[in-house]
Amino acid sequence: MSEKTQPTTDSLSGTIARYATSVVARQTLGVLNAYLKPLLLSPALYGLWNLLNTALAFVPLTHLGSRSAMRYRIPANEARGDEQANEQVVGAVFYGTLFLTGLAALGLGAAALFVDAGVPERLGLLVMAVVMVITWLSEFHVALFKARSRFAPISTANYISAVAACVLNAVLILAFGIYGLFAALITTNGLVLWYLRRHAPAQSMSRFRMGLFMDLVREGFPIITFSLGATLIRTVDRFIISAWLGLEALGYYGIAVMALNFLMRIPDASREVVEPLLMRDLQTRPERDCLRDYVERPLLATAYALPLLLGPAMLLLPAAVNLLLPRYAQGVPAAQILTGGCLFLSLAFVLRGIIIARGQQVRATGVMLASVVGNLALSLGFLSLGWGIAGVALASACSFALLFGGLWIFVRRHEAELPAPSWSALLAPLALAVIATGAAQLAEFLMGVDPLVSGPVGCVVFLCVAVPLYNRRGRMSGFWEPLTVQTLSRRFRR
């Protein structure tokens, strides 16, 4: 490689910084965008949106891992100067994923024609079919950009998506309701696709080769297995509610989904940082050190730190919903329950890194399927007791706990070098947080004031009880540094 084309550390770090900034901007505006929908839609229409949007959660997985394999094959072929092999790979992935996505889109289109539903439901299915195809082509271009380490167009596309979605949703939903939301969705995704295609380099591709496509699927499917299982676990509750309780109930439950998605941004961001470092260091450092730094310590840090966030979040939810989305107050109990279950889902995501690094995703699918089945069984049982959407939220929280417990046992059996913390070390912070939450709710009950006042008061009580308990536990375990003004200011200065 010539000096002119050799990538420098500054250019690489600048690219990473721009890409990371665009992701943060997209997520930040995504919070506002998520708030606009329930604000401007009725619970029934918001429930319809949640159900339709669930279909789009599976679009990134319709390639069955072939795009993931392509991202690794293209740089390897370029290093060997084998452009013909790249043309074959690109052609196989393009036509193979077009066929799979087309089948899914046709299924949605057929459902729109034959399902016994109203105009919004039928039109929504047709819109999702169109958006599914647009998203497929956008994701294909993004995969090619990533394979060639061109992140600048992806960064700009993130900004376009975030800004366009917020502006169009605010204007069109206000003017046309759910139909405006459909128009905003198509327009936003169309703008992103237009930009990506405009900046995509000319790419030759060969005709479709079934054998090559199947090889790419076999290579890439294990990579997406965990993502597929996680998507099922996080969406099965919406299908259950829509089938048994209706779209209006799903609209109220959408507040719980919104809270879960917001809180999971923290472990999602942490995972994106930790997993590449784990895979790199496993090649160069002693295995026991890697497992301690990337599995044991993140597990304990999550187990101790996250309850201090989730407790106040649960206590503030009634005040926040009554202030910002008063029509959705019925969804508060479900949102509080699902917020508590977020701890176990976050702990499970910590274990994802070592499972993927070892290539054991397929072997771990049994645990994930058991969690999905458990969610279904518990949801139906709680619904039969008349617990409504709160029962479905409780079933989901229990399935998150089942997922973490199963994956924790799986990892401990397959990682002899893991300096594994005990169950008591992981669950003790949760027990302390439960005690603090109980004290806070007792204080709220005794005060008997408006939720707008009792929520913040409950948070103060929670912290006054939780911090001394955590400090005592931290001195006993030696892991948790006592929470004082001095330690917090020192961490802030870092």
Secondary structure as the mmCIF struct_conf table of DSSP 4:
data_model
#
loop_
_struct_conf.conf_type_id
_struct_conf.id
_struct_conf.beg_label_comp_id
_struct_conf.beg_label_asym_id
_struct_conf.beg_label_seq_id
_struct_conf.end_label_comp_id
_struct_conf.end_label_asym_id
_struct_conf.end_label_seq_id
TURN_TY1_P TURN_TY1_P1 GLU A 3 THR A 5
HELX_LH_PP_P HELX_LH_PP_P1 GLN A 6 THR A 8
HELX_RH_AL_P HELX_RH_AL_P1 THR A 9 LEU A 40
BEND BEND1 LEU A 41 LEU A 41
HELX_RH_AL_P HELX_RH_AL_P2 PRO A 43 LEU A 56
TURN_TY1_P TURN_TY1_P2 ALA A 57 PHE A 58
HELX_RH_3T_P HELX_RH_3T_P1 VAL A 59 LEU A 61
TURN_TY1_P TURN_TY1_P3 THR A 62 GLY A 65
HELX_RH_AL_P HELX_RH_AL_P3 SER A 66 ARG A 80
TURN_TY1_P TURN_TY1_P4 GLY A 81 GLY A 81
HELX_RH_AL_P HELX_RH_AL_P4 GLU A 83 PHE A 114
BEND BEND2 VAL A 115 ASP A 116
HELX_RH_AL_P HELX_RH_AL_P5 VAL A 119 ALA A 147
TURN_TY1_P TURN_TY1_P5 ARG A 148 SER A 149
HELX_RH_AL_P HELX_RH_AL_P6 ALA A 152 PHE A 176
TURN_TY1_P TURN_TY1_P6 GLY A 177 GLY A 177
HELX_RH_AL_P HELX_RH_AL_P7 ILE A 178 HIS A 199
HELX_LH_PP_P HELX_LH_PP_P2 ALA A 200 ALA A 202
HELX_RH_AL_P HELX_RH_AL_P8 MET A 210 TRP A 244
TURN_TY1_P TURN_TY1_P7 LEU A 245 LEU A 245
HELX_RH_AL_P HELX_RH_AL_P9 LEU A 247 LEU A 263
TURN_TY1_P TURN_TY1_P8 MET A 264 MET A 264
HELX_RH_AL_P HELX_RH_AL_P10 ARG A 265 ASP A 281
TURN_TY1_P TURN_TY1_P9 LEU A 282 THR A 284
BEND BEND3 ARG A 285 ARG A 285
HELX_RH_AL_P HELX_RH_AL_P11 GLU A 287 LEU A 291
HELX_RH_PI_P HELX_RH_PI_P1 ARG A 292 GLU A 296
HELX_RH_AL_P HELX_RH_AL_P12 ARG A 297 LEU A 324
HELX_RH_3T_P HELX_RH_3T_P2 PRO A 326 GLY A 331
HELX_RH_AL_P HELX_RH_AL_P13 VAL A 332 ALA A 357
TURN_TY1_P TURN_TY1_P10 ARG A 358 GLY A 359
TURN_TY1_P TURN_TY1_P11 GLN A 361 ALA A 364
HELX_RH_AL_P HELX_RH_AL_P14 THR A 365 SER A 384
TURN_TY1_P TURN_TY1_P12 LEU A 385 GLY A 386
HELX_RH_AL_P HELX_RH_AL_P15 GLY A 388 HIS A 414
TURN_TY1_P TURN_TY1_P13 ALA A 416 GLU A 417
HELX_LH_PP_P HELX_LH_PP_P3 ALA A 420 SER A 422
HELX_RH_AL_P HELX_RH_AL_P16 TRP A 423 MET A 447
HELX_RH_AL_P HELX_RH_AL_P17 PRO A 451 SER A 477
BEND BEND4 GLY A 478 GLY A 478
BEND BEND5 TRP A 480 TRP A 480
HELX_LH_PP_P HELX_LH_PP_P4 GLU A 481 PRO A 482
HELX_RH_AL_P HELX_RH_AL_P18 VAL A 485 ARG A 493
#
